């Protein structure tokens, strides 16, 4: 693929919580023609997500969170989603163990990595590592709810 891409320029448009870049590139198509493209990429780092399940009760653990991008397009309720978070310089399994304790209030054992995938590769650089784990009520260590500084 390297021989099909030539970066002409990169411009940082925003470097706040994440980095938004505008890139001008030449891309060689399958027919051999070169095409100039302009793309924006949003880089906020990689993340991990877990769906714990209790086989005895046939339940999973989810979180309810406010997400401004969803609000900005008209969704007025908190989202119900799987427990997830950024890696923050940890390996994926360490990061998701920490998130599960913070968000869910559970200390999970025997975490199983399922796969990794880019979630919106047309513009977002984030790769998510997907995990699952069994849990039971005995694994609860706190009320969860997230880190206090995250609201």
N, C-alpha and C positions, 0 to 999 in steps of 0.2 A: 504494500500500500504506500510505503514511503516514496516510491518513484511516481506516484500519481498526485501528490500534494506538494504545492509550493506556497509557503506563507509569504504574502507580500507585505502585510502590516498588521500590527496588533495595537489596539488602543484600549486602555482601562477606562471604562465609563463610570464605574462606581467601585469603591473598595471600602465598604462599611461592614455589615455583618457577613457579607460574602463578596466575591469578586465578579463583576459583570464586565466582560470584554467584547469588543467588536473586532472581528478578524476579517481581513480581506485575503482571499486565497485563490490560487489557480488550482483547478481540479481536472485531471485528465479522465475523460469519460471512457467507457468501454470501447467506443468507436474510435478512440485515439485523439479526438478533438479536445483542446483545452478550453475550459470554461471558467470565467472569473465569478466567484461567489462571495457574498458578504454574509457573515454569520455572527450571531451573538451567542456567547456561552456564559452560563451562570455556574460558578464554582463555589460551593459551600462545604466541600469535603464529603467523605463517604460516611455511610451510616449502617446501622444494624437494626433488624426488626425481629421480634419473636412472637409466636402464638403459643402460649402455654395451654395445655389441655389436661383435664382431670378425667381419666377413663372411668373412674368409679361413678362420677356424677354426670358424665357426658357434657361437660362445660368447658369453656375457654375463658381466658382473662383478656379483657379489652380495657381501653382507657377512653375517657371523654375529655376532649381538649378544645379550647378556642384556637382557631387558626385564622389569622387575619386575611390571607389570600382568599380563603373560602368566603369569608364575610364580605370582602371587597367585590365579589361577584354575586352577592345577593343571598348567600346561605347564612341565615341569622341564628342558627343553633350551633352549639359545640359539636364537633365531629366525634364519632365513635370509631376508634381505630385500634390497630394492633400497637403494642408497646414498641417504641422505636426511639432512636437517638443517634446523634453524630458520634463518630469514633473518638474524637478529641484526642488524637495521638495514641489511643489504645488499639490493641488488636480487636477484631470484631467480637470475639467471644467475651473478652473482658468488658468491653463497652456494653454489650447487651445484658450481662449479669448486673452491672451497675444500674442500668436503666430499669431493669425489672425490679430491683430493690427500691429505687426511688419512686417510680411511677406506680407500680403494682403493690409494693409492700411484701413481695415474696422473694425468698432466697431459693433459686432454682438449681436443681442438681441435674446431672446427665443431659446437658444441653446438646442438641444434635444440629449440626450445620446442614442445611438443605441445599442451598445454592446461592450464587451472587448474580445480580442483574443490574443493568443500567435501567432506571425507571422512566426517564424521559430524555433519551439520548439525542433528540433533535436539538436540544438547547441546554440541557442540564448535565453537568459532568458527574453528578453523584451516582455512585454505585452502592446498592444496598445488599447487605449480607443477611440472608433469611435463616432463621433458626426456629426450632420447636423444642419443647421440653414437657415432660409430665409434671404435674404439681398436685398437691393435696392441701387441705386446710392446715395441716401440720407445718407446712413450709412458710406460713405467714409470719413475718417478723415486724411489720409495722402497718400503719394505715395506708401507706403509699401516698399517692396524690402529687408526686413530683417534688423536685427540689424547691425549697422556699423562695430562692432568688429567681425562679422561673415563673412564679405566680400561681 
